[in-house]
Amino acid sequence: METLIRGAAVVVTMDGARREIAGGDVLIRQGEIVAVGQGLTTTGTVLEAAGCVVTPGLVNTHHHLYQTLTRAVPGGQDALLFGWLKTLYPIWARFGPEEIFTSAQVGLAELALSGCSLTSDHLYLYPNGARLDDTIAAAAEVGLRFHPTRGAMSIGETSGGLPPDSLVEPEAAILEDCIRVVDAFHDPRPGAMVRVGIAPCSPFSVSRDLMREAALLARDKGVMLHTHLAENDEDVAYSLATFGCRPGQYAEDLGWTGADVWHAHCVKLDGAEIDLFARSGTGVAHCPCSNCRLGSGIAPVRALRDAGGKVGLGVDGSASNDAGNLVAEARQALLLQRVARGADAMSVREALEIATLGGAQVLGRDDCGSLAPGKRADIAIWDMRGIEAAGNWDPVAALLLCGPTRVRDLFVEGRRVVAGGQMVTLDLPAVIARQNRLAQRLAGG
């Protein structure tokens, strides 16, 4: 079965030549892009794209989907990272499988409506019988390409860690479950809809031994590694006081650098750490809105890119953002680099590249992130004829500078997940109603 996306105002390919094709078409067949150009024909379905910008589906490299149930929580609204976590941990401890599944559905739908076709997720707590399986089931229903990571916390408050003891797990059990979920769900093949990573939560919630063992296990299984690193000044101070080194050195010593590793935030990397990450091919998930929300700072994205480092975008958890709109995140990334380094620090097209191809590179997905023959048919169609972009002279630039922030159509593996600005894979009003009931129950204690 073929689908032809026809007559777009501009097709932004993100291919090797970074071509932008005016009046462009994209032909897809059985989940794959087979042609990109002008004047293409098909005997299959035709979807008109007049007045639209067509881009690769956006890629989200860091999220905590379970957190959509705890947005705008009093007590955490004005806190720095560690205080924010202390407020939220007791609430998250009351979650179970239903909360994890429903929250993931909402977060995934929110991402889809913002043009995201591929997302990672970092689930590092498993209260009351919850499992990584719950988020994987949610992603299968929503229809996004999914890169869940089996996170973990093993050092509770009584052992000097931040999380309450009720949310930590024995390290042997963590590693055992990592093996289980990789064996059950990880698909290494091109075009895979699910790939699983291993992701101890952070240097302040797991031991050195677990970090080291997780790296060995991931390489034995051929899966990627993910964690939080150098998120703010508190994070760096903890590393210096506890480990006697900066976060980058800690990561390198434990085997946490390389093309199969990506770290979230990295706001406080210094010059040596930037060079280390670029030289080793270590990826960075830049989370601009969350870093603003928690007052963490501005990640050195310009320096990382200039050094040859891999950078993608992440919306982070919806309790620290508190939104999950990936195209809005791309705009914020653009603005923050300009605030830090001047109006010429980053172009709109570079920010859009980070949100698409950059994210795919961070997640090790050379089959995604661009529109070219042989790539997977993950495609976002943006209608530029609305009020947001009225009067624009450059529709590609307008996508981030003006809007819209809601996609018209989204294809994942050649299947439509969003059509006409609406989810087509699930009953979204019913899911939202269930989410709100669960949030009210949690708020009531």
C-alpha positions in Angstrom: 0.0 0.0 0.0 1.3 3.4 -1.0 0.6 6.9 0.3 1.7 10.1 -1.5 2.0 13.3 0.4 1.6 15.8 -2.4 2.3 19.4 -3.1 3.8 20.7 0.1 4.9 24.3 0.3 8.3 22.9 1.4 9.6 19.4 2.2 12.5 19.7 4.7 14.5 16.6 4.1 17.3 16.8 6.6 19.2 14.6 4.1 22.9 14.8 3.5 22.5 17.9 1.4 19.9 19.4 3.7 17.6 19.9 0.7 14.4 21.8 1.0 12.0 21.1 -1.8 9.4 23.6 -2.8 6.2 22.0 -4.1 7.6 18.8 -2.8 6.1 15.3 -2.6 7.0 12.3 -0.4 6.0 8.7 -1.5 5.8 6.0 1.2 5.2 2.3 0.9 5.0 -0.3 3.7 6.5 1.9 6.3 9.4 3.2 4.2 10.1 6.3 2.2 10.6 5.3 -1.4 10.8 8.7 -3.1 11.2 12.4 -2.3 10.9 15.0 -5.0 8.4 16.8 -7.3 5.7 15.5 -9.5 5.6 12.1 -8.0 2.6 9.8 -8.8 0.9 6.8 -7.2 -2.1 4.5 -7.6 -2.5 4.5 -3.8 -3.8 7.1 -1.4 -3.0 10.8 -2.0 -2.8 13.3 0.9 -2.7 16.9 -0.2 -0.2 19.1 1.6 -0.7 22.5 0.0 0.3 25.3 2.3 2.2 22.8 4.6 5.7 22.3 5.7 6.7 18.6 5.8 9.5 17.6 8.1 10.9 14.3 9.5 9.0 13.3 12.6 10.6 15.0 15.6 12.6 12.9 18.0 12.4 13.2 21.8 15.6 11.9 23.6 14.5 12.3 27.2 11.2 12.0 29.0 9.6 10.7 32.2 6.2 9.8 30.9 4.9 8.8 34.3 5.1 12.4 35.4 2.2 13.7 33.4 0.0 12.8 36.4 1.9 15.3 38.6 2.0 18.6 36.7 2.0 22.0 38.6 2.2 20.3 42.0 2.2 22.8 44.9 5.5 22.7 46.8 7.4 21.8 43.7 6.5 24.7 41.6 9.3 27.0 42.8 12.0 24.5 43.9 15.4 23.6 42.6 16.1 20.0 41.4 16.8 18.3 44.8 13.9 20.1 46.6 11.6 19.4 43.7 12.4 15.7 43.8 11.9 15.6 47.6 8.4 17.0 47.1 7.4 14.6 44.3 8.9 11.3 45.5 6.2 10.6 48.1 3.5 11.2 45.5 5.1 8.9 43.0 5.4 6.2 45.6 1.6 5.9 45.5 1.5 5.1 41.8 0.7 1.6 40.4 0.4 0.0 37.0 -2.7 2.0 36.1 -1.1 5.3 36.9 2.0 4.5 34.9 0.1 3.2 31.9 -2.4 6.1 31.7 0.2 8.8 32.4 2.3 7.3 29.5 -0.7 7.4 27.2 -1.3 11.0 27.9 2.4 11.9 27.5 2.8 10.0 24.3 -0.4 11.6 22.8 0.9 15.0 23.8 4.2 14.3 22.0 2.4 13.0 18.9 0.3 16.1 18.6 3.5 18.2 18.7 5.0 16.3 15.8 7.0 13.7 17.6 7.3 10.2 16.0 10.1 8.7 18.1 10.5 9.1 21.8 12.7 7.7 24.6 11.4 7.3 28.1 13.3 7.0 31.4 11.2 5.1 33.9 13.3 4.6 37.1 10.7 3.8 39.8 8.4 0.8 39.9 6.0 1.2 42.9 3.2 -1.2 43.7 3.7 -3.7 40.9 4.4 -1.2 38.1 6.7 -2.4 35.3 8.4 -1.1 32.2 5.9 -3.3 30.3 3.1 -0.7 31.3 4.7 2.1 29.2 5.5 -0.2 26.3 1.9 -1.3 26.2 0.9 2.4 26.1 3.2 3.2 23.3 1.9 0.3 21.2 -1.6 1.6 21.6 -0.7 5.2 20.8 1.5 4.1 17.9 4.8 6.0 18.4 8.2 4.5 17.8 9.5 3.9 21.4 12.9 3.7 23.1 12.0 2.9 26.7 14.8 2.6 29.2 14.8 0.4 32.3 15.8 2.9 35.0 16.5 2.3 38.6 17.3 3.7 42.0 19.1 1.7 44.6 20.3 4.2 47.3 17.5 5.4 49.6 17.4 8.1 52.2 18.7 5.9 55.0 21.8 5.1 52.9 22.5 8.8 52.1 20.5 9.0 48.8 17.7 11.3 47.9 14.8 8.9 47.2 12.7 7.4 50.0 13.6 3.8 50.8 10.2 2.7 49.4 11.2 3.6 45.9 14.6 1.9 45.7 15.3 -1.7 44.6 18.0 -4.2 45.4 20.7 -4.0 42.7 20.6 -7.7 41.9 16.9 -7.5 41.2 17.4 -4.4 39.0 19.9 -6.2 36.8 17.7 -9.2 36.6 14.8 -7.2 35.4 17.0 -5.3 32.9 17.8 -8.7 31.4 14.1 -9.6 31.3 12.9 -6.5 29.6 15.7 -6.5 27.0 15.1 -10.1 26.2 11.3 -9.6 26.0 11.0 -6.3 24.1 14.3 -5.1 22.5 14.3 -5.2 18.7 17.7 -4.4 17.1 16.5 -4.6 13.5 16.2 -1.5 11.2 12.6 -0.1 11.5 12.2 -1.4 15.0 9.2 0.1 16.9 10.7 -0.8 20.3 14.3 -0.7 21.5 15.1 -1.0 25.2 17.9 0.8 27.0 19.4 0.4 30.5 19.3 3.6 32.6 20.3 3.8 36.3 18.7 7.1 37.4 21.6 9.3 38.5 24.9 9.4 40.3 23.0 10.4 43.5 20.5 7.5 43.5 22.6 4.4 42.5 26.0 3.0 43.5 29.2 3.0 41.5 28.8 -0.8 41.3 25.4 -0.6 39.7 26.6 2.0 37.1 29.6 -0.3 36.2 27.5 -3.5 36.1 24.8 -1.8 34.0 27.4 -0.7 31.4 28.8 -4.2 31.2 25.3 -5.7 30.8 24.2 -3.2 28.2 27.3 -4.0 26.1 26.7 -7.7 26.5 23.1 -7.2 25.3 23.9 -4.7 22.6 21.6 -2.0 24.0 22.2 1.7 24.8 22.9 3.4 28.2 21.2 6.5 29.6 21.3 8.5 32.8 21.1 12.1 34.2 24.4 14.0 34.4 25.6 17.4 35.4 22.1 18.8 35.6 22.8 21.7 37.9 25.3 23.1 40.4 23.9 20.8 43.2 24.5 17.8 40.9 28.2 18.8 40.3 28.8 19.6 44.0 27.4 16.1 44.9 29.8 14.5 42.5 32.8 16.4 43.8 31.9 15.7 47.4 31.0 12.1 47.0 33.2 10.8 44.2 36.0 13.3 44.3 35.6 14.1 40.6 33.4 16.0 38.2 30.5 14.2 36.5 32.3 13.7 33.2 35.2 11.9 34.9 32.8 9.8 36.9 31.0 8.7 33.7 34.3 7.9 31.9 35.7 5.9 34.8 32.6 3.7 34.9 32.3 3.0 31.2 29.6 5.6 30.6 31.0 7.3 27.5 30.8 6.1 23.9 28.4 6.1 20.9 26.1 3.7 22.8 25.6 6.2 25.7 23.5 9.4 26.0 23.2 11.6 29.1 20.3 13.9 29.9 20.8 17.7 30.7 24.6 18.1 30.8 23.9 21.8 31.7 27.2 22.1 33.7 29.7 20.4 31.5 33.0 22.1 31.4 35.4 22.4 28.4 37.2 19.1 29.1 33.9 17.2 29.5 32.6 18.7 26.2 35.7 17.5 24.5 35.4 14.1 26.1 31.8 13.7 24.9 32.5 14.9 21.4 35.6 12.7 21.1 33.9 9.6 22.4 30.6 10.0 20.5 28.6 10.3 23.7 25.2 11.8 23.1 23.4 14.6 25.1 19.7 15.1 25.5 19.2 18.9 25.8 16.1 19.7 27.9 15.7 23.5 27.7 12.3 24.0 29.2 13.0 21.8 32.2 16.3 23.5 32.7 14.6 26.8 32.8 11.7 25.6 35.0 14.1 24.2 37.7 16.5 27.1 37.3 19.3 24.7 36.3 20.9 26.9 33.7 21.6 26.8 29.9 23.3 23.8 28.5 26.4 24.5 26.3 24.8 23.3 23.1 26.7 25.6 20.9 30.0 24.4 22.3 29.0 20.8 22.1 27.9 21.1 18.4 31.0 23.1 17.5 33.1 20.3 19.0 31.3 17.7 16.9 29.2 16.4 19.8 25.8 14.7 19.3 22.9 16.7 20.7 19.1 15.9 20.6 16.1 17.5 22.4 14.2 16.2 25.3 11.0 17.5 26.9 11.9 15.9 30.2 9.2 14.9 32.6 5.9 16.7 32.6 6.4 17.5 36.3 9.5 19.6 35.6 8.5 21.2 32.3 5.4 21.0 32.8 4.5 20.5 29.2 5.5 17.9 26.6 5.4 19.8 23.3 8.5 18.9 21.3 8.3 21.6 18.6 7.9 24.2 21.3 11.0 22.7 23.0 12.9 23.3 19.7 12.0 26.9 19.8 13.1 27.2 23.4 16.4 25.6 22.5 16.9 28.2 19.8 16.1 31.1 22.2 18.3 29.9 25.0 21.4 29.7 22.9 20.7 33.2 21.6 20.2 34.5 25.2 23.5 32.9 26.2 25.6 33.7 23.1 23.8 36.3 20.9 21.2 36.3 18.1 23.5 34.6 15.7 24.4 31.7 18.0 21.9 29.3 16.4 19.8 29.4 13.3 16.2 28.1 13.1 17.3 25.4 10.7 20.0 24.1 13.1 17.4 24.0 15.9 15.1 22.0 13.7 18.0 19.7 12.7 18.7 19.0 16.4 15.0 18.2 16.9 15.0 15.6 14.1 18.2 14.2 12.7 20.2 15.1 15.9 17.8 13.2 18.1 17.9 10.2 15.8 21.7 10.2 15.9 21.7 10.4 19.7 19.4 7.3 19.9 21.4 5.4 17.4 18.6 5.4 14.8 20.3 5.9 11.4 17.0 4.7 9.9 15.1 7.8 11.2 15.5 11.5 11.4 15.5 12.4 7.7 13.3 12.2 4.6 15.1 10.1 2.0 14.6 6.9 0.2 15.2 3.9 2.4 14.4 5.8 5.6 11.4 4.9 7.8 8.2 6.8 7.0 8.1 9.0 10.1 6.7 12.2 8.8 5.2 15.4 10.3 2.9 17.7 8.3 2.5 21.2 9.6 -0.3 23.5 8.2 1.2 27.0 7.9 -2.1 28.6 6.8 -3.3 29.4 10.3 -3.2 32.6 12.3 0.2 31.7 13.9 2.2 31.9 10.7 0.0 34.4 8.7 2.3 36.9 6.9 5.4 34.8 7.1 8.1 35.0 4.3 9.9 31.8 5.1 7.6 28.9 6.2 10.5 26.7 7.5 11.7 29.5 9.8 8.1 30.3 10.7 7.6 26.8 12.0 9.8 27.5 15.0 9.6 31.3 15.2 5.8 31.6 14.9 4.1 28.2 15.0 1.9 26.2 14.7 2.8 24.1 17.8 0.3 21.3 16.8 0.9 19.0 13.9 -1.8 18.5 11.2 -0.8 15.0 10.3 1.8 12.6 11.8 2.9 9.3 10.2 4.9 6.7 12.1 6.1 3.7 10.1 3.8 4.9 7.4 0.7 4.8 9.6 -1.2 7.9 10.5 -1.2 8.6 14.2 -2.6 12.2 13.9 -5.0 13.3 11.2 -6.3 16.8 10.9 -4.8 17.7 14.2 -6.6 14.9 16.1 -5.3 11.6 17.5 -6.7 8.6 15.5 -5.2 5.8 17.5 -7.0 6.2 20.8 -10.0 7.9 22.4 -8.1 10.9 23.7 -11.0 12.5 25.7 -11.6 9.2 27.5 -7.9 8.9 28.3 -7.8 12.5 29.6 -10.8 11.9 31.8 -9.1 8.9 33.3 -5.9 10.8 33.8 -7.7 13.6 35.7 -9.5 11.1 37.9 -6.3 9.5 38.9 -4.6 12.9 39.5 -7.5 14.0 41.7 -7.2 10.7 43.7 -3.5 11.2 44.2 -4.0 14.9 45.2 -6.6 13.8 47.8 -4.1 11.6 49.5 
